[in-house]
Amino acid sequence: MASQRDLEMPYSYDFWSAMWLISVVAGRSVVIPRPRIPVFMNWYILFISESGVTRKSTAVNNATKLARAVIKELDDHVELIECKTTPETLEWRLQKLSMEYQQAYAAISIKELVNFLGKERYTQQMPGLLTDLYDSPELRTGGGTLLRGPMLLRNVFVSFLAASTPSWLLRNINPDVIEGGFTSRCLFIYTERRKKKVSWPKEVDPAEIEKEKQALVKQLTTIAKDARKRKQVEMSDGALSTLKTWYKSKPEHRDPFRASFETREDDHVLRLAGCLAINDHTWTVTEEHVRTGIRLINEVKEDGAKIFAGGLVSDERLRAIDRVRRELVNAAPGVVSQSDLLKSVKNFIKSRELRIVLEVMHELGMVTRFSLPGQPGCRPTTAWRATNIIADDDAIANIIDGMEPDR
């Protein structure tokens, strides 16, 4: 976190980037030996904010650079995945690692989640695959293709870091994905506040930056080597007592996101407490580690609920605006009358709301308005044509902002 002190990203991004890096170097070697259900240190972490607000891609990029340097230093057969891939390709790469090294370790780092869990049909199975891999199975068989045969993965360990916008998540993470358990395994780090605003970063000697980087690499390398020797993080009596007391009294919610998340909440608390103990080089979870874990994971849960439980914007409005946008984009020969557009979207949006959406789109430069001659004796017809701006990743979020009452 100290190495990011002069950059704009939120403190929460710095902290969770550090947790992800500890996860990457600890690997499957380290476990909290909970009876029957051991807890490994792998994270699925997503930084969430609207585009350009909190420099989330920069945060992912900085963590990835450090992970790349550590992985190279360790030569520990960890696959660093930084670009779009299919579920089949990911499985095949993990199987290749299993065959060569008897372990399938992958660190996935994606600056834009849309590039990893896109809308293409071949990527729609990725949340299901990541859900299967999350518990770090010792042996996973099945699946595969006719060409390559069945898949056999050994000693799986996948840690995931990515960034996205709330509007993209709401359009693409549907109820089936939530109920399927993917979101309960993810930490959605949602914030719209940077730690500071820096218009002109102060000049720093490149040698000092490199020195600080090498110090971090050395720290993480030490953690990796200790992890291979120690094998597990112990629980103190006080930590165990605190965990049990909290677990018996923790609230239970009914909304789909929190109800699903709470089935894994104790895992997240233990995992975070374990990473904090590793960071302290004590390798023993204390009462304070557990309390910190409970507090931070609860914050993450409530922030996730703001996204998925309707705290930011309703699913219905997102679907309606997205449908209007798609009708405009797909219009042939490019211009569509307002009356024809209303006929296409009338099951999703009322005529008054459609007029508001079109006016906001027009102000944002997403559409151009035309006046077409009407039938003899009739008034001209209003028509619309989409511009390139309408295809931007943050287009829907900008439309929603433009429709807010305080606008």
Secondary structure, 3 states (H helix, E strand, C coil): CHHHCCCCCCHHHHHHHHHHHHHHHHHHHCEECCCCCCEECCCEEEEECCCCCCCHHHHHHHHHHHHHHHHHHHCCCEEEECCCCCHHHHHHHHHHHHHHHCCEEEEEEECCHHHCCCCCHHHCCHHHHHHHHCCCCCEEEEEEECCCEEEEEECEEEEEEEEECHHHHHHHCCHHHHHCCCHHHCEEEECCCCCCCCCCCCCCCHHHHHHHHHHHHHHHHHHHHHHHHHCECEECHHHHHHHHHHHHHCCCCCCHHHHHHCCCHHHHHHHHHHHHHHHCCCCEECHHHHHHHHHHHHHHHHHHHHHHCCCCCCHHHHHHHHHHHHHHHCCCCCEEEHHHHHHHHCCCCCHHHHHHHHHHHHHCCCEEEEEECCCCCCCCEEEEEECHHHHCCCHHHHHHHHCCCCC
